[in-house]
Each structure stands twice: as C-alpha cells, then as structure tokens.
Amino acid sequence: MHSDLRSTELVFSPVDAPTLKDKIASDIRVAILSGALQPGERIVESRLARQMNVAQTTVREAIQLLVSEGLLIKRVNRESLVRKLTKPGIDDLFVLRIDLEALAVELAHSKIDEMALAPLYEGVERMRRAARVRNIPEFYRFDIAFHQQLGRLAKNEFLERALIPLSIGPIAFVLAGLPSPLETNYIQVADDHAQILDAFKAETPKGARQVMERMLRAWYELQMRTFP
C-alpha cells in the first residue's frame, strides 16, 4: 500500500530543453569567451535580471552553473566575478587537465563505438566551420562541448564533473587575456581533435591516452607562448 501511494506522488512535469537558466548561462558564457566580460568584472544579478527581463532567482541559478564550470567565482557577500587566472594558476590547472582528460580517454576507449563517435566528429566539423570564418568564441564553444562529450563517454560521473572547470577555464583565460585573436591555425586545431577520435579506432587504450596527452600539451604550449 505504501509503494502504491508513493508511485502516485512521484509525478513530474515535462521540462523544456534548454531551460531558461541554461540560455542565460550560455549568453554569459559567450560574453566571457568573446571578451565582452573581462576577468575580474562584477556580475550584478539584479541588473542582469532587468536587462534580460527574467526573475533574479533564474539569473542566480545560471550564475551558479557558471561557478561550477569555473568561469565565475562567488564571494561570501553573494557578489559574482568573472574568474581571473594567473599564469602560475593556469599552469597548475593544466597539469590536472592533461592527466585527467587523458585518463578519461583511456577509460572511454572500450566503451566507444562508431555511433558514439559520430556526434564528436560532427562537433569537429562545426569547429572547422567556425574556424573558416574566424568566429573564435563559436569555435571554442564547440571545443568545450567536444571535451565535455568525451568526458561523459568515460562513464565516471566524478571524473566528468572534475573535468568541466578544467576544460573551460584555460580557454576563457586565453581568450580574455588577449588584446586580439591568437595567430593560431584553428583548422589544424580542429584536425587535432579529429586525430583524438581516430585514436579510438587505431590505437590501444594506452595509445589513445598518449595521443590525448600529446595534443593537450601542444595546445597549451602554443597558447602560453603568447604570454610573457
């Protein structure tokens, strides 16, 4: 009788995807990646809510999502700021990213088939399209999505959650810290992502892990050469 009563109580309404919170978070994320919001800049929830014509609680939820991604920090007085990373900080972050994302590739190797790889290859193609028109924030939006999808395929929720700020943080730091776009061959960067996927078919789990480590180190060294 108790189980029957419980089953009648657990009724959930459909949820639209993406939610309003996700849309607000996406708009703020794009502003950070495009440099419209600079490191250290303050986010005022009430002002943002008025501009977007939404409830302040919804803005707060979106901000919390970006805090979990590592793009924003929230102070004890509820003030939110765009995260500002130092060069040593990004070095420390990348040490973790290389190890953990390479581990994710190794764990995912036995769980991935052609069907699972198809959306990732499509993401690479979207990166190429953005690169051709030099839409760098859009390029990195698909780059971030690529790495998050890859992390999910490891099927380890703790590893997946740990990788979110590690994959987004370096990109935001690099874009926001530059007065002009990097002189980077973004088509080649997209092709490098395709090589990571090809490694699932051509390499052992250890071999695929080494490909990921090599690609991440190369990307990091390329971007960090721009900074003093």
C-alpha positions as CSV (number, residue, x, y, z in Angstrom):
1,M,0.0,0.0,0.0
2,H,2.8,2.3,0.8
3,S,4.5,1.7,-2.5
4,D,1.3,2.4,-4.4
5,L,0.8,5.7,-2.6
6,R,4.4,6.7,-3.4
7,S,4.1,5.9,-7.1
8,T,1.1,8.3,-7.3
9,E,3.1,11.1,-5.7
10,L,6.1,10.9,-8.0
11,V,4.7,12.7,-10.9
12,F,7.0,15.1,-12.7
13,S,6.1,17.7,-15.3
14,P,8.0,17.9,-18.7
15,V,10.9,20.3,-18.8
16,D,11.8,22.3,-21.8
17,A,15.4,21.9,-23.0
18,P,17.3,24.1,-22.9
19,T,15.8,25.7,-19.8
20,L,15.8,29.5,-19.3
21,K,18.6,29.1,-16.8
22,D,20.7,27.3,-19.5
23,K,20.0,30.0,-22.0
24,I,21.1,32.8,-19.6
25,A,24.2,30.8,-18.7
26,S,25.0,30.4,-22.4
27,D,24.7,34.1,-23.0
28,I,27.0,34.9,-20.1
29,R,29.5,32.2,-21.2
30,V,29.6,33.7,-24.7
31,A,30.2,37.2,-23.3
32,I,33.2,35.8,-21.3
33,L,34.6,33.9,-24.2
34,S,34.3,36.9,-26.6
35,G,35.9,39.2,-24.1
36,A,32.8,41.3,-23.6
37,L,33.1,40.4,-19.9
38,Q,36.6,40.7,-18.7
39,P,38.4,38.8,-15.9
40,G,37.6,40.4,-12.5
41,E,34.4,42.1,-13.9
42,R,31.5,42.1,-11.5
43,I,28.2,40.5,-12.3
44,V,25.2,42.2,-10.7
45,E,22.3,39.7,-10.6
46,S,19.5,42.4,-10.2
47,R,20.8,44.4,-13.2
48,L,21.2,41.3,-15.3
49,A,17.7,40.2,-14.5
50,R,16.3,43.6,-15.5
51,Q,18.2,43.6,-18.8
52,M,17.1,40.1,-19.7
53,N,13.6,40.6,-18.3
54,V,13.7,37.4,-16.1
55,A,13.5,36.6,-12.5
56,Q,16.6,37.3,-10.4
57,T,16.4,33.7,-9.0
58,T,16.8,32.4,-12.5
59,V,19.8,34.5,-13.1
60,R,21.2,33.3,-9.7
61,E,20.8,29.7,-10.9
62,A,22.6,30.4,-14.2
63,I,25.4,32.1,-12.3
64,Q,25.7,29.1,-10.0
65,L,26.1,26.9,-13.1
66,L,28.9,29.0,-14.4
67,V,30.5,28.9,-10.9
68,S,30.6,25.1,-11.1
69,E,32.2,25.4,-14.6
70,G,34.9,27.6,-13.1
71,L,34.1,30.7,-15.2
72,L,32.7,32.7,-12.3
73,I,33.6,33.0,-8.6
74,K,31.1,33.8,-5.9
75,R,32.1,35.8,-2.9
76,V,30.6,35.4,0.6
77,N,28.6,38.7,0.1
78,R,27.0,37.0,-2.9
79,E,29.0,39.2,-5.3
80,S,29.9,37.3,-8.5
81,L,33.0,38.0,-10.5
82,V,34.5,36.7,-13.8
83,R,37.3,34.4,-12.7
84,K,40.8,35.9,-13.2
85,L,43.6,33.3,-13.5
86,T,47.3,34.0,-13.3
87,K,49.9,32.3,-15.4
88,P,51.0,30.1,-12.5
89,G,47.4,29.2,-11.8
90,I,46.8,28.1,-15.4
91,D,49.9,26.0,-15.2
92,D,48.6,24.2,-12.1
93,L,45.2,23.8,-13.8
94,F,46.7,22.3,-16.9
95,V,48.7,19.7,-15.1
96,L,45.5,18.3,-13.8
97,R,43.7,18.6,-17.1
98,I,46.3,16.7,-19.0
99,D,46.3,13.8,-16.5
100,L,42.5,13.6,-16.0
101,E,41.4,14.1,-19.6
102,A,43.9,11.5,-20.8
103,L,42.6,9.1,-18.2
104,A,39.0,9.8,-19.5
105,V,40.1,8.8,-23.0
106,E,41.7,5.6,-21.7
107,L,38.6,4.7,-19.7
108,A,36.3,5.5,-22.6
109,H,38.2,3.5,-25.1
110,S,36.4,0.2,-24.6
111,K,33.0,1.9,-24.3
112,I,33.0,3.8,-27.6
113,D,31.8,2.6,-30.9
114,E,31.2,4.3,-34.3
115,M,27.7,5.5,-33.2
116,A,29.2,7.2,-30.1
117,L,31.9,8.8,-32.1
118,A,29.6,10.3,-34.7
119,P,28.4,13.3,-32.6
120,L,32.1,14.1,-31.7
121,Y,33.1,14.1,-35.4
122,E,30.2,16.4,-36.1
123,G,31.5,18.7,-33.3
124,V,34.9,18.7,-35.0
125,E,33.2,19.7,-38.3
126,R,31.4,22.6,-36.6
127,M,34.8,23.7,-35.2
128,R,36.2,23.8,-38.7
129,R,33.2,25.9,-40.0
130,A,33.7,28.4,-37.2
131,A,37.5,28.5,-37.9
132,R,36.9,29.2,-41.6
133,V,35.0,32.4,-40.7
134,R,37.3,33.3,-37.7
135,N,34.5,33.1,-35.2
136,I,36.8,32.2,-32.3
137,P,34.2,32.3,-29.5
138,E,32.0,30.0,-31.5
139,F,35.0,27.7,-32.3
140,Y,35.7,27.4,-28.6
141,R,32.0,26.8,-27.8
142,F,32.2,23.6,-29.9
143,D,35.6,22.8,-28.5
144,I,34.3,22.9,-24.9
145,A,31.3,20.8,-26.0
146,F,33.7,18.3,-27.6
147,H,35.7,17.8,-24.4
148,Q,32.6,17.6,-22.2
149,Q,31.1,14.9,-24.5
150,L,34.3,13.0,-24.4
151,G,34.4,13.2,-20.6
152,R,30.9,11.8,-20.4
153,L,31.9,8.7,-22.5
154,A,34.3,7.6,-19.7
155,K,31.1,6.9,-17.7
156,N,32.6,8.1,-14.5
157,E,30.5,10.9,-13.0
158,F,33.2,12.1,-10.6
159,L,35.7,12.4,-13.4
160,E,33.2,14.1,-15.7
161,R,32.4,16.7,-13.0
162,A,36.1,17.3,-12.3
163,L,36.8,17.9,-16.0
164,I,34.2,20.6,-16.5
165,P,36.2,23.6,-15.0
166,L,39.5,22.1,-16.2
167,S,38.4,22.2,-19.8
168,I,36.6,25.6,-19.8
169,G,39.0,27.6,-17.5
170,P,42.0,27.6,-19.8
171,I,40.1,28.6,-22.8
172,A,38.4,31.5,-21.1
173,F,41.8,32.6,-19.7
174,V,43.4,32.6,-23.1
175,L,40.7,34.4,-24.9
176,A,40.0,37.1,-22.2
177,G,43.7,37.8,-21.7
178,L,44.5,38.7,-25.2
179,P,44.0,42.1,-26.9
180,S,43.4,40.4,-30.3
181,P,42.8,36.9,-31.5
182,L,45.7,34.5,-31.4
183,E,47.6,33.8,-34.6
184,T,46.5,30.2,-34.5
185,N,45.7,27.7,-37.2
186,Y,42.3,26.9,-35.9
187,I,41.6,24.4,-38.8
188,Q,44.7,22.5,-37.6
189,V,43.4,22.6,-34.0
190,A,40.1,21.1,-35.2
191,D,42.1,18.4,-37.2
192,D,44.0,17.6,-34.0
193,H,40.6,16.9,-32.3
194,A,39.8,14.5,-35.2
195,Q,43.1,12.7,-34.5
196,I,42.0,12.1,-30.9
197,L,38.8,10.4,-32.2
198,D,40.8,8.4,-34.8
199,A,42.9,7.1,-32.0
200,F,39.9,5.3,-30.6
201,K,39.9,3.1,-33.8
202,A,43.6,2.9,-34.4
203,E,45.2,2.7,-31.0
204,T,45.1,0.7,-27.8
205,P,43.6,2.4,-24.7
206,K,47.2,3.4,-23.6
207,G,47.9,4.6,-27.1
208,A,44.8,6.7,-27.3
209,R,45.7,8.2,-23.9
210,Q,49.1,9.2,-25.2
211,V,47.5,10.9,-28.3
212,M,45.3,13.0,-26.0
213,E,48.3,13.9,-23.7
214,R,50.3,15.0,-26.8
215,M,47.5,17.1,-28.2
216,L,46.8,18.9,-25.0
217,R,50.5,19.7,-24.3
218,A,50.9,21.0,-27.8
219,W,47.8,23.3,-27.5
220,Y,49.0,24.5,-24.1
221,E,52.5,25.3,-25.3
222,L,51.1,27.1,-28.3
223,Q,48.8,29.3,-26.3
224,M,51.2,30.1,-23.5
225,R,53.9,31.3,-25.8
226,T,51.7,34.4,-26.3
227,F,52.0,35.4,-22.7
228,P,55.1,36.9,-21.0
